[in-house]
């Protein structure tokens, strides 16, 4: 099996936490670093925001940087994650004046149609172009022509980087990973039935109908031209075949790094701290104590109301709230970043001063004020469902709409530092190519409920039956038409867990499942992908393409 001597991997989410791709890259970095040392280089955008997980080191590749033109600015340093890999952050905005010539080249060489571009398309493509320039410059300066070099580009946003390298540095083997197709996400996000109608959808026609022609064209052509095209799950592989007219060369499932999870006594301490903080904020917000044995349940992830099953989560909590059979107190948290205005000043004051509350605060469901309060789907659904968080309610629901980075001014803890305090999580996804949130949950010993429309859910069913939450993961069947059946099944599953006694066994089952999804096992799929890319790239060079 061929292995590269150098790897470049690029994404918007290198030292820039936006979503699941950050977790993919940051969690697998140590495994790759152990194999390739400093010959694995991650490339991300320089957003001039001094990311807390980036430590600049001007001594890295200083000879190369000194040789760059003045307008070509690159920061070098380390990503402050397990493994601490080398990072190159590129300042890409100086290349905007080359946009039109870039788009012409992409059309002329690869039939990428940018005519209908709008929104974040230009910025993404210029960043991708700058990544291509960085790789080209580094490759030539350090004379890597006699080395096996691979460059991996994540999502359509980096597509033009892959195509630029294919054209200008053809000796580099190119890989492209789509974590979710533009069309698939758009179909699901527009409340169209994706799965029952999949065989009838034409990607190009749907791109025109949903006004995502430029992104789709770039994604489709990149998948067609690179040396190795990958995606993250079998369910997305079928989507790629139908909507992009290209089956992935290999599926590279997303793993996790166990070093992110505390061990032994440290785990117990972190769990106690998380529960104490969750309880504290809930008490201040709702104006009454939370019992120590309260059941904490959460959902989280990207704010895609239907795709991520946030609507189902609220409906399930409403069903539990109305159930006479649930005797244990429940506190439910929706930890989904939204359009936040600021931390609530009143709650912030009460939390900081440990002010004794004897009545619920105004809007006792919300920790941070939103810019679009009246239009927010979560808040509207909570109100319309009849939640009060009052003294007569056995279930309280709390919307945490901020990025939990440890500096939100209310919890002041990271997502992981709160996740560890939960008793269960629910991720009732309709559209979920992989599903890091349930994997993260079991990695932290928290049993989770997901669906068979999530890549992780399908994978979990190869490890356990998925029929019992006591196994660690419950996988609910979801279709285009069984919304209320899903609500009923999740409600029943949570009720079983709330009444369960042997929680230690459940937690051990979670750890066992997560152990099967660690990067030291899943990284072999990437090695196969690198081998395919290098082999296909060599064949491409021999054929003069």
Secondary structure, 3 states (H helix, E strand, C coil): CCCCCEEEEECCCCCCCCCHHHHHHHHHHHHHHHHHHHHEEEEEECCCCCCCCEEECCCCCHHHHHHCCCCCCEEEEEECCCCCCEEEEECCHHHHHHHHHHHHHHHHHHCCCCCCCCCCHHHHHHHHHHHHHHHHHHHHHCCHHHCCEEEEEECHHHHHHHHHHHHHCCCCEEEEEECCCHHHHHHHHCCCCCCCCHHHCCHHHHHHHCCCHHHHHHHHHHHHHCCEEEECCHHHHHHHHHHCCCCCCEECCCCECHHHCCCHHHHHHHHHHHHHHHHHHHHHHHCCCCCCCCEEEEEECCCCCCCCCHHHHHHHHHHHHHCCCCCCCEEEEEECCCCEEEECHHHHHHHHHCCCCCCCCCCCCECEEECCHHHCHHHHHHHHHCCCCCCCCCEEEEEECCCCECCCCCCCCEHHHHHCCCCEEECCCCCECCCHHHHHHHHCCCCEEEECCEHHHHHHCCCCCCCCHHHCEEEECCCCCCHHHHHHHHHHHHHHHHCCCCHHHHHHHHHHHHHCCEHHHHHHHHHHHHHHHHHHHHHHHHCCC
